[in-house]
Amino acid sequence: MKYFLLTALLIVSVSCRRKSVNCGLDCGSQSEELLFQTGFKNTVLTNGEYSNVNFSGTDPNYANQSNWGDFIDHSNIGFVEIGYEDGEDSQRKASIVEDPGSIGNDVLKFELLEPHIKEGSNYKGRVQLTVHDNQCMKEIHQTVKMKLHPDLAYFEERSDRLYWFTLFEFWNNAAWTKEKKTFRVSVNLYKEEGVGSPINFRVKSDTQKCRTCNWKEVWGETATSFPIVYGEWMEIELYIKEGDDENGRFYMAVTPENGVKTVLFDIENTTQHPKEKCADGFTHFEAMKIYTSEDEINYMKDGNKELSIFWDDWELYVNKPL
């Protein structure tokens, strides 16, 4: 009897962990709110204990909602950090630097120097601004300026396809939380095979099969009509709303420096697992990110090219309509 009860409790425990983590949580009334804004002025990065980096400081150029501590303590937010997963600063690094094109303007820089995360028999690299363990994040709107290092144009000289180069990622059931119905929406840099093929933005959604850990694309689009800009600021506007194939929405627009705003994607489709019965919001998202394979990192390293991205002027809202 004791063995039966222990087994039953174990089954129930595992079953509970496999549900959406915030299933049934009462989020109350949902209204527009500015959670955080920063131009990274006076932002301090401090190495943490688990291959991560913690944020502190207040940007004086904003009147409110610009203190990292207050943002991290917000009731909707679990934790905020730079996530590396593994490695040393000589392999990957986030830092506050002066904007190469504007003296006195502090910006956030992500750089991958070599693959630093072992996964099976392969390696990969990651630097990301993590906003994880959130509650009641069912509608996210953010703007951020992004500058791709000019050396990233070197990918266009490569014959191989560029498919895995993630810039932003939103999780509606994460891959590492033991939730059953894993689902994500990610924005990547993408190019087809062939030397000289252009790099474009691509958005896609995936589900993961637990038994095989393979990812299966649910929907995806590539912005082939928009030419990527290197070495210049682009303002990226992202909006995602939790919902099924009739109510979910993903939107992305880009405004190059001194250019015109272009809507790249306005997709009305599921932003949760197609079989989800208890959607619980975007419990995890990476607001800024470089995440790619060893082949991409080594290609840049072997070519003596810098693999880096600069970020500036981040604003994050919940429940802000387009």
Number of C-alpha atoms within 10 A of each C-alpha: 6 7 8 9 10 11 12 12 12 12 11 12 11 13 13 14 13 16 20 24 23 19 12 10 11 9 13 7 5 13 9 13 12 15 19 19 25 24 23 23 23 16 21 15 17 14 12 13 8 10 14 21 20 17 18 16 16 22 19 14 13 13 8 14 18 24 20 20 14 15 19 19 12 13 11 18 19 16 16 21 20 27 22 25 15 18 18 11 15 11 16 21 21 23 18 18 15 16 17 12 10 9 8 11 14 20 23 21 20 22 22 27 19 24 23 23 18 14 8 6 5 11 16 19 26 26 26 25 22 20 22 19 18 21 20 19 22 19 21 22 22 21 21 22 22 26 21 19 18 16 16 17 18 15 22 19 12 17 14 16 16 22 17 16 21 22 22 20 21 23 22 28 29 24 18 7 14 18 20 20 23 24 27 24 24 19 23 24 17 23 25 16 15 13 14 15 18 18 25 19 23 21 25 17 24 21 23 19 14 14 6 7 10 10 14 12 13 17 14 15 15 19 16 15 9 15 11 18 17 16 17 18 20 24 22 19 21 21 21 24 25 22 21 18 15 10 12 17 20 20 18 21 17 23 16 18 14 9 10 9 15 13 15 20 20 14 18 17 20 22 31 30 24 15 9 18 12 15 23 24 26 29 24 23 24 23 19 24 23 23 19 22 20 17 16 21 22 18 16 20 16 8 10 10 19 17 24 21 23 25 24 23 17 21 19 19 19 22 18 16 12 8
